[in-house]
């Protein structure tokens, strides 16, 4: 039997309620009509209970829909009166299914009403266990002898009897009888239940899912209902309540809360080694190769050594985590780098109790000159070193550049690979090039008319026109598109070739054009005028002198080129786009809000370097808009704590932020090694409530050839703050993409190719930074292989559509039940409603909109309380067949041995990939329709239900004929009054969230 365990540990900073500046608190826990309470702690505003309360879970599969309520009361007059001190409500879907997975969570106490004066927080530990002992038997009754397959077993059955051998009919009877007795004696046993504390055995409980599966194999069909139909709880979000400054009222005045309020403050000892002067020469040769050794306990950092320099300048900063301080004495020693040994030059000692504390926005601490001491503590005759030592946090501006204590054994050349950095994607433009015609082409063979083809190359991008008509003046009128990136350093190479054979081409002329000379075009301007360009015929080495003697003559080509600044260059997959702004800065709108992300920590990471004798060197990459951030790499740990906070400006709420976790393979050089994927998280901003801090553990799921694997959990804190409510609400009625995408849409045959080229440009540009954001990380964040064929994804999209069609099936079944009088009361009500609507047709539309409004209000109670995350079951990742995974991870083109099989296989994958995309788009449209009233996007649902209410009132007070005429005339309006831009309802619909951003790829 399933049990829910609630450990009530302690509370802090409670509100005094007894009129004497204190309170006598106790906690009452309610779950599924079961109530228990703790002991009363008299006159204590920071009580400690440390009590365990157990509750029965009647239906384990319904646990995610239950709520656990903990209410703190002030006990007065021996329990006869109580005053409200605060409460906490915890959703059942966050309850771990084993004691080992449960952690202590601190919850701030909520108010009961608007005027409640509540403060403080409570610490709880909640988890579910499986109790192998059967429920207490009912009152003794005469039982018939037990038959084979009969109805009971004796209460004195052996404790070692397996669960599968227990007869389920008698078990059901005993459960029902036990529930009846419990209801009868609930009042009598109330006080006894309050004071009874159950102990939990130390033995690890049997996994819940395994027991249910075994029980279902031997039990009757009704027992199979105990299996949980949802995805594995291991892949679910876990809500947390870390001590963040953004949530704790008593830390609002702290200066760190102004910039780093979404992360836990981490204190560091910073040592800034600047330079030295007049160092004594210790070598008989008269040379000095000084370096500095900073030592604190067992941690030691070393600067680079400078050859033959008595006045060295280092400018290096070391950071020691306060949690790992092993000594109260900091030793800074100057040494001479000698071949045989390192000679001691001098040192400076610091007592950590005297080190000042600095928190931004305080000005940086000024370094000072310190006289060097010898080993006995006496000042040396000459030699000084300039240092600055202070205690700070991760908000310090020296934090990103500091050499952290866990990376002191990393070489100088590889240190940059461990530091946190911010990157920006290059600004991208679409280059539109129209090849119109050519004149006076001169073929190599004078006796034949050329078959001309124009090939255009921009960087690594190559496109060609169709083969023009035979002749020396061919006409193409073909339009080619490329992706160009600032700064425009590339050249456009236009080559006219003659197709002299099936696989043979001869160059007739070539022109090289700088991208900087191409005029830009905004959404309001027209296409620039076309121009004629001279084609320069390439000369062979033996023909150079002959070409010089010829008359100056060249063929010409007619081109129209422009840089499109009114489009948004798509470098991400459409369902996960984080930026929808046009390329031109002048066409962009003002931001509507701020997105703040706190990358707190990770836990239970999988050891990625077990063969190398290490665990995992993890770092995170977050991408939103054109801004990429990379956290520092924490070395050799499975539970890294980054506590780094980053901020982005938000221009559109219907966008997605992506956070990926990687294992760094370039700590010691790495060569051609690739950083390994640990997992990633995607969060859609429109599903977040404004000004609310979301703190969850997100599962890091990666699909591998051997199946789905969970590599750990990532702890994030997310907050979306709106700075322009009117603009944000109006954004739901605006087009998703810039105007040019609708006025002059890009041909579908170009979109996927252009997106791939944009991804390659971004990956190449970021890999050239120092330290590089490597190509494998960028491609994983941008989902480069999103459009590749996958049987698993096709099945997932198919089941998404089937899930939508199940709603239509349910409606048809409901109508069939009405017609067959399955429920007479419902059928009579439908008949009455039908007659009313027939007699008063003007009530049809108001009733529909009012019904939508009521359903939306009703669904508000069941709105999701956490951001969407990767759904392994929706993605068909848990049940994927090994052969399907082998096909999904196969190279493209395939590596099959037979040429015929390879050709057919590639063709099948290409066609199926397009079908998969179309099916996914259909599913997306249906899921958007479902999201209208589901409160997944709370702002969109609020807009819709308010509109429904207004429209219902308007139709109610307006004659139906007038409404019908207005709607009819609007639908039949003249094309002159129609706009090429999509309408407001269409824009609103396209902005609704779907389950695409929850798919695991």
Phi, psi and omega in degrees: 000141181279139177234143173256125181252126176240111177266114177266109187269294183201176174219160182216150173057046180285161181276128177296137184227356184263007181077000179241018179078019181213190179200160177241084191276152165216162185243134176245122181256132179236132177208120173052052180064020175246137184228134174217156180220160182269181174287162178266131177258110187283134174052057182214115177272353176229064187286156174231118181260307182056051180244148177250127178243133183249141178228149176278138173257102185292321181227099184301327183288344179263003181301318179300339180267358180268165180230136176257124182244125176244119182243131178260126180240157172261119183278128179230139176056057173057036172090000181281337179229149179213145178244144184286128178246353180138162181213163178222136176241125182242131179285145181291340181285353178261003184279121176295153183262014175206156181291328182293333181272350185277142177231161179283127180240136177256124184245130173291139182287134181265159177279157174270332180213181183294324186265008179290141178249094188234146172206170179104178180212163183229144180255124181230154172226116189236136176198165179247144179227165175255120179265108184290344181286138180288161178293160181299140182288158178285182179299146182301133178222154178296130181244138175291160178300145182287130178251168176293119184074018185277205196255014179189171173219154186288150180293336181272025181299152181299137181294337181275004179298127180297153181297329183291338184270354181286132179287123188284335179295311178295325178299317178297319179298318181293322178298315179296318180294319179297321178296321180295315179297323180296320179293322181292321186258017185296319182290322182292326186262009186297309182295324180294321179294326182295321186266000182269128179242117184271139177265147182250131181296154181282345181293138181293127182292154178294137180304135186299316184295319181295317180297318180297321181294316179295320181295323182290333183293322185261342185276173177289173183301327184291338179286335181295344178292348181288343180290138181279121183283347183280178182290167181305127180302339178296335182262014182264164176287150175237114180283140182232172177219070181289159181283077180268146179296333180291342182252336185268117184295326185285357177248014181297325182282353180290139184292333180292338181290345181285334183235328184235057183267358178258005179230159177283133180295132177240127184262140181228150169264116181261137176232113180258107179267108187269293184198179177218166180210152176053044179288139179289145179275122184260346185262146180291341179283349179084007179253157181219123177246082190278151169210165184242136176246120178256118187234133177218103185065233179270358180265137184217133175239143185232133175278172174287150179264143181249125186283135172050062183213118177268353178232063185287155176232118183255307183055057178238142183243131177247145181231128178244125180294135181295331180293338183249016178293122183251004182206156176263007184234123176261129182242120177247113187242133174263127182233161178254124181284105181248156182294316183280313182206168178264119182275142178282129179255313180175168183212165175226133180250142179230134173272124186295338178289343180259001183284131181287156177259131179231130177229125176303149013271027172301149178294154179301148181286129182286130176290154182233159175274134178234133175288137179284147177245156174274187185291340180268356178096007179267146179291137177280163185294317178219162183115117178225154179228140179262122184225162169218124181233129180204161173262133181213188179238184178289353175280353180292141181291345177278351186298313183295327185267356184287154175264103189283156187296328180283354179241019182291341178271005177275140182291162181298323184291332182258359182297325182299334180288351181254357187264155179280142183215161174241133181237157176230133176293148177293151177286126186252147177227152168273132175257115179261125181230119180253118177269110187269297184199173175224158181224145172058048174287141182245103180286162176290324178263110183293343186270001181227149177279136184285149169256097191271141174228138179254124175250130181241130181236133174227105185064239178265005182264132182227125176226157180220156177273174172288166178288124182283169177296151179299141178141170181270354178234066184285155178235130181246306187055042178261143180247126179243147180231143180225172176247124179244146183235142174283148351288146187282084181261348183276168179237147176267119180253111181256119184237129175259122184239152178253125180277097183268348180200177180302321181232030183229129180231142176239136182281127177261338181177159183211144177224137180246123185235134177283139179295331181296337180275356181278128182287143176277161178222127174269180183290338183267342184270160179272169176297140180293162179293147178284158183223151174266134179239143177284138175262121180266122182277124181294136183259143174280166185297320182282351184256004185297315181293324179295320181295326181292331183277344181287164177289151180286104181214141178212149172287164183229153178228142185257116184231152169232123185229148174198152173265117184278108180264355182267356179262160167260123181282116183282112174245002178236163173293141187304318181294342184244025184294138177249355182213130181233017183277151177290165182293323182288129180293330182287340181267356183279147179273168177287153180290152182251352182184183182233134174252125179242131182235124174252114177270100189277295187196184173216159179216154177056038177293150179279134178294113183270346183236040183298325181289336180269004180081012178239175178260271182212136175251089193265144169216160182245149174232128178239138183227125172211126184066220178265007183256124175249142175233147178228125179282171176288156178271124176262123193272140167051055178211146176261357179226066183289147176235104181273308182053053177244141185238139181224159186226141175229150169275138183251128178251343180211126181289340183271054180229170188232135172259139182241132178235123180243151178241133184228158174257122185281120179253018182238029177291320181244046180100284176088327181063238181267012180294154180247139175295133186274143177283132173255327178155171179213163182228139176237135180230125178272126186295326183293345178271002180260139172283145182289144176062019175252138180266119177260123177234116182216157165268121180258128178292138178262101185253134178227132177268124182238167181302335179266009175123185180283138183223134174262117184263012180133194180224140180252129182262117183235151170237124185233138175216130176248118181249127180267130178251353180212088184297317182297315180295323181292317178294320179293337181297333181290343177260001181263159178298150181291322181250166178301163187302323185297334180293341181254325179289317179224077186295148178283135179303144184298328182292343180266337194296308183297320179294318180294322178297318179297318179294321178296319177300318181294322179294316179297316180296319180293321182290317181289332178287348178267359178284171179230110000285153184288143166269104198288157187301320183296326178289318181295316181295324178292321180289328183267358180054062183298321184266029184297325186267007178285153182292138176208122178296325179297313180292325177296319177295320180298315179294325178296315181290333174296318179292320179296325177296323177291318181292338178297332175294319177296319178298321180295321178296317178297320179294322178296317177297321178295321177295325178295315183291329181268009178055040178298321176236101186300322181296314179296320179296318178296319178296321178295321178296317179297315179297321179297316180295322179296316182290329177289320181287328180234079184296341179291350179270356185295303183293316176302323179295319180297311181292324177293323177296317177298320179297316181294318179297319178297317178295320180295319180289348179299329180295329185255020182296148178296140182253005179221157180294156176291155181216178181298126180253106184294324181286320176299325181278000182058030182275332181286330186250016182291136179284145179303326179292325176295318179293324177296323177289322181293322181269007176290150181289162177233115003289164186293159181259021179296148187288324186278135179294322181292316179296322180297316181297314181292322182294316179294322179294319178297316181293323180294314180293316181294328177297321177291319177298320178300318180295319180295317179297319178297321178295321177297318178296323179297318180296318179294321179291328174296320177296322177293330185283352184299317185248011184268355181062020172295316169253097189299324181291318180296317179296319178297318178299317185291316183289328175293318176298320180297319179295315179297317181293323178297316179295318181298315181291330181292321183270351182253135178303144183298324181297322179295317179297317181297319180295316180297316180294318180296315179296324179293319180290332182258020184294159183292149179301336179296331181266009178261147180252149175287343179283145178294154183286168180298314178301321179294317178297319179298318182293319181291341180272353180289145182285151174232184180272008180297321181281000175259357182286142178266121181242000000 
